[in-house]
Amino acid sequence: MVSVVNLVLMGALIVLHTLIAAVMTRFFRLRLKTQWGYILYALFLIPLVLLVSTLVFSGVFGIGVNLGSPTAALGVVIGMPLALGFTIDTLYVPPPEEYENLPNSR
């Protein structure tokens, strides 16, 4: 049976993963000069970071609930936060080109 504490911790993990995905997407958008570069990095590097985080939180700390199959668990803990974080950064945060006073990189 699923406890309330496990559900709250699972929700916190999903929110944390969404935040990580949004921040990493933003970082790639600011650093990479190509239009497709940040998309490719976001699709390959962010899931790797989220997978490591999932293994740490669910393995070491035992956070999470039994979703029935590993595919469902990866979809909920990695796929959904990746899609939400990417969407939040791409649609709701202004693109880097709209900022006038960005510091010059050396």
FENUR-V148675 format. One record per residue. N is the residue number from 1. RES is the residue in three letters. PHI is phi as a letter, one per 40 degrees, with the letter a starting at -180 (999 if undefined). NEAR is the number of other C-alpha atoms within 10 Angstrom. Layout:
# FENUR-V148675
N/RES/PHI/NEAR ; N/RES/PHI/NEAR
This chain:
# FENUR-V148675
1/MET/999/5 ; 2/VAL/c/9 ; 3/SER/c/8 ; 4/VAL/c/9 ; 5/VAL/c/11 ; 6/ASN/c/15 ; 7/LEU/c/14 ; 8/VAL/c/13 ; 9/LEU/c/16 ; 10/MET/c/19 ; 11/GLY/c/14 ; 12/ALA/c/14 ; 13/LEU/c/20 ; 14/ILE/c/20 ; 15/VAL/c/16 ; 16/LEU/c/16 ; 17/HIS/c/27 ; 18/THR/c/25 ; 19/LEU/c/19 ; 20/ILE/c/19 ; 21/ALA/c/28 ; 22/ALA/c/25 ; 23/VAL/c/17 ; 24/MET/c/21 ; 25/THR/c/25 ; 26/ARG/c/21 ; 27/PHE/c/13 ; 28/PHE/c/18 ; 29/ARG/c/22 ; 30/LEU/c/14 ; 31/ARG/c/12 ; 32/LEU/c/13 ; 33/LYS/c/10 ; 34/THR/c/10 ; 35/GLN/c/9 ; 36/TRP/c/11 ; 37/GLY/c/14 ; 38/TYR/c/20 ; 39/ILE/c/15 ; 40/LEU/c/12 ; 41/TYR/c/16 ; 42/ALA/c/22 ; 43/LEU/c/15 ; 44/PHE/b/11 ; 45/LEU/c/14 ; 46/ILE/c/21 ; 47/PRO/c/20 ; 48/LEU/c/13 ; 49/VAL/c/16 ; 50/LEU/c/22 ; 51/LEU/c/16 ; 52/VAL/c/11 ; 53/SER/c/17 ; 54/THR/c/21 ; 55/LEU/c/14 ; 56/VAL/c/13 ; 57/PHE/c/16 ; 58/SER/c/15 ; 59/GLY/c/11 ; 60/VAL/c/9 ; 61/PHE/c/9 ; 62/GLY/g/12 ; 63/ILE/c/19 ; 64/GLY/h/23 ; 65/VAL/b/15 ; 66/ASN/c/11 ; 67/LEU/c/11 ; 68/GLY/h/8 ; 69/SER/a/8 ; 70/PRO/c/10 ; 71/THR/c/11 ; 72/ALA/c/13 ; 73/ALA/c/16 ; 74/LEU/c/16 ; 75/GLY/c/12 ; 76/VAL/c/15 ; 77/VAL/c/25 ; 78/ILE/b/23 ; 79/GLY/c/17 ; 80/MET/c/15 ; 81/PRO/c/24 ; 82/LEU/c/26 ; 83/ALA/c/14 ; 84/LEU/c/17 ; 85/GLY/c/21 ; 86/PHE/c/25 ; 87/THR/c/16 ; 88/ILE/c/18 ; 89/ASP/c/19 ; 90/THR/c/15 ; 91/LEU/c/9 ; 92/TYR/b/9 ; 93/VAL/b/11 ; 94/PRO/d/10 ; 95/PRO/c/13 ; 96/PRO/c/12 ; 97/GLU/c/8 ; 98/GLU/c/8 ; 99/TYR/c/8 ; 100/GLU/c/7 ; 101/ASN/b/6 ; 102/LEU/c/10 ; 103/PRO/c/6 ; 104/ASN/c/5 ; 105/SER/c/5 ; 106/ARG/b/3
